[in-house]
Every structure is written in structure tokens, then in C-alpha cells.
Amino acid sequence: MKFKDMPYERVDYEKTEAAFKELTDRVKSAADAEELWNVHQEFYRVYMDVADMLTIAHIRYDGDTTDAFYGGEHEAYDEMRPKLANLENQYRRALYESPFRKEMEEKIGKVAFVSMENELKSMNESIIGLMQEENALRTRYNKLIATAQIPFDGQILNLSLMRPYLTSSDRAVRREAWKAFSAYFVSVEGELDEIYDKLVKNRTAQAKAMGFDNYVDLGYCRMNRNSYGKKEVENFRRQVKEVFVPFAEKVHERRRQRLGLDKLSYIDNEVYFLNGNPAPTGSPEEILKTGQHMYSELSAETKEFFDFMMENELLDVFGRKTKKQGGYMTFIHKYGAPFIFANFNGTSGDVDVVTHECGHAFQGFVSGKDPVLEHNDITMETAEIHSMSMEFFTDPWMKDFFGGRSGEFLTMQLEDAIRFVPYGTMVDEFQHIVYENPDMPPAERKRTWRDLERVYMPHLDYEDDPFFSKGGYWQRQQHIYNSPFYYIDYVLAQTCAFQYKVWMDENYQEAWESYLRLCKLSAKDFYGNMLRSVGLKVPFEDGYFEEIVGKLSQKLDTL
């Protein structure tokens, strides 16, 4: 079914509450493992019906944040979601404590029960009010970002539509665009500070109510870190600082020389070539058609996937002024349908949507056929491997998107991925500092960010910009407001994607078969076990970066 034709009605909370409570009671009274399994399959149906309505409303609101009807639905779900989460929490507690747990582990896996334990530690009825307040604050932030109006080049532009100017080949245009971009953030800086301060204090209060010292441990539970913790992440960050930052700085130096500059400025940070970054040659519609052709050639599985996406209009990727910023993939269970949301803006990022978000969607399409719902409940550090690796697996087709500049695109793609690792790791360390010191005032948070920039990105020069030079850049990073501790998952995944990049250059088919196995594994095993089983190294291990950096250096020399 085409997405536009999918029926929608608001979740009836009272009926849903009655259904969940009945299922919870039946779990508790189940006479044997077979009866328990039958109840759990009924739970799947109720859960998926509710999840699908929430997802459809979410997508349609994001498509137009000024839509009155779906705006109302969004506000209603800000209130309802924590209550629904509590109902699910009560059901899973009963399942977790069932005397037939061993038999259920054989059905749905041990990973599912460790994930349940994280969920039970993350939520109970006492914090519903705080969760509702948190949702409202996130909605307020997202609307503020989505409805930005920036006067530039005789137009009124949002943040996404500013991007072509921020990366213009004309340095004077870039400078003026960054001034306008910064001016917008200065104009809302007080509100951004207020929202984040309230979010930090709110999340800290939730953590204390759940018995944690601060939000860090609660945040790890909510990100479902089911096989590693803070020590492993700290060791990874250490290696990034010691091994990867010096490597990334050499990449920035290559870029400085290529641009013919005496010194890199912040206005040059995302520009890779003197004649500007390579951009796709086709219209947005042509980019999707080229993507369809690409996936038809990559493999039989990807052809089936992308034909399904196009036939059912499961991509909302064209930019609009009132559309939420950013991009994501989500899933509608009833139709076995991944959905991709993004904002094309005429830059290479449009092609990234067709590779990165399609990596997520392809994995969802493949694993969504598994009748055990828990097997699809992947943690994000695994999910992002699917997306970031697909960016590299599609490299042989980049000539179809970029024509004569495809070689430049491949250089930019790899350098940009390398550049990202220090930045993403810095985001993670910043959040640990903030939530370990929740009373830190807004100005000190900004100083902390700027201090971290000097460690992770020492080349960066903000000159005298009134917003960025004082440490404000993080306020444009939506994950920091919306999804605490998510960002390190991108970094972990990027380094695994580097492993695939090296591997596919040596044996493409072997690397692809490993990737396909990983997609099908989904959440059937723990993170480290899955990586090892498909031939990848685990990022937390000492000495992880040495071989990767060496091989990437050789690859850069050939581009």
C-alpha cells in the first residue's frame, strides 16, 4: 500500500490499556510455556497496531510541522507515549519474571531478556510526568529548528536550504552564509539554552527517581547498551584521541593544501575542493531513478527492496520549508514497509540519503520478515553499520550520480567519514560531562564544548564569530537535545564501515556477503559476537585503530 493511502486513526488509550493489562494478566497466569508463547504472539499484534499508528502520525507531522491535524496528534502522543511505555514495561516485567523464561529464551533469544532488563531499569509509573515534560521540550526544540527563517540571497530559507550556500565554492558567499546562519542561532540562543537546561535537569530527575546517581547510567539503559558500558566507551574515546585525531588532522591538512589556503577557517570546514563540493547532476526525481537502477544491479535482494520502496512511495525526501530537518528511517509493521524521511537540498547529501538511509531501510526490509519481533530490536551501534557501510558498497555507481566528478566525490566521501570520527566522539564526551555535572550553567557548557573542540579538532578556527567562537556549535546538533548518548553509535559504526571499505576493495563479493549476513542477524546476538561472526573486529579492543588508519592512509594516497 502506498504510504499516502495508509489509514490512520488516533490510538485509543483506554482500549489499549485494557488490552495490555489483559495480556499482562495472562502472562502471569500462563499454565505452561506454550500458552505463554501464544499470549506473546497476541502481544505482538497489539504492539504493532499501536506502533504503526504512532509512526504514521509521526511521519506526517514531520512532513509539515505546521499541519494543524497532525500537530494535534503529535501533542497528544507527547502525553500518551510515556503511559504506553509504562503499559509495555508492565507487560515485559511479567514476561521477564515468568517461570517459563528459559523456554521463552529459546524462542526469542537471550538478547531479548537482557534488553528487557535495561527497559525495566529505564522506566516506571513514577516518572511518567517527567517523560511527558521531556517530550514537550523536545518538540519545542525541533519546531524551533524546523521553522527557522533566515533572510539570504533575496529569499527566506530554513537551515537545510542554507546548506548549498554554506558549502559554496565562492568563499565570500560562504562567509556571508555562515554569518547569516550564526545570526539565527544568536537570535534563539537564550531559548536554546533554556530548553537544554530544562532537559538536563528533567533527565537527571528521572535518573534519580529510578535509583541512578545521574542520567549517564539511565541514558545507557535507554540506548540499550546490552553488552558493553562506560569503560569500553572511554577506552574507545582514548584511542580516538591518541591515534585517530592525528590522522584526521593530516586529512584536514591535505584539504587545506587542495583549497590553496594559508589557514582553514570554520567557513571551510565542510568544503573539499576549490571549485566546490561535487553535487549530483540530476533532479531529485532523477536521483531516485538512478538509485533504483543502482540497487537493481547491486544484488537481487537490493533490487527487490528498492522496487518495493518506489512502488509504494515510501520515500519523503524532497525539501519543504515547514518540514522537520534531518533524516531517518522508520518501519511500518503491518505492511512490512520501511519508510525514509529526508530533505534533499541539491548537495551530495541527497545521494547520501539514497545510500545511508537506504542501508537502514534495506536491513529493515530484510529482517522485518522475521516473525520474532525482538529479533528486529537492533541497538543503534549495529543499525548504523548497515547505513554507513552501504555508503561504501554503492561507490561503484557514484559515476551515475556525479558524472565526471565521481572521483572527487569518492575522495570527499572518505575524507568526510574520517573527519566525522573525532567530531562524533567529542559529542559523546561532551554529553558525559554535561550529565555528570547537571547544574553546570549554559555558559560553562559552551566553554566545555570549545575546550573539547581544541582536543578533537585542533585545526578549527572560528575567528570572531559571535556564536560559534564561544562554543555554541553543539546547539545545532539535534541528537544532543533529542537522543542523549546516541551519537557514539555513529562513530562505532563508522569505524566498522571502514573495515568493510578496506575489505571490499580487496574482495567486494566476500565483503558484501558478510554485510548481508549482518543484516539478517539483526538483533539475534550481542554486538561483539555478531561482529566477530561476520569477520569484523570489535571497536573497543586495544590497538583497534592502527591497522584501519594504515590502510585508509594507503587508500587516500590512491584517490
SULLINSUL-V373837 format. One line per field, one symbol per residue. burial: # if it has 16 or more other C-alpha atoms within 10 Angstrom, else .. Layout:
burial->???
//
This chain:
burial->..#.......#....##.###.##.###.#..#..##.##..#...#.##################...##.##..####################.#.##.##...#################..##.##########.###.######......#############.#.##############.....##.###.#########..#.#.#############......#..##.###.#######.###.##..#....#.#########.#######.#..##.#######.....##.##.##..##############.#.#####...################################...########################.#######.###.########################.###.#...#..##.###.##..##.####....#########..#.###.#####################......##.###.###########.##..#.#####...##..##..#.......
//
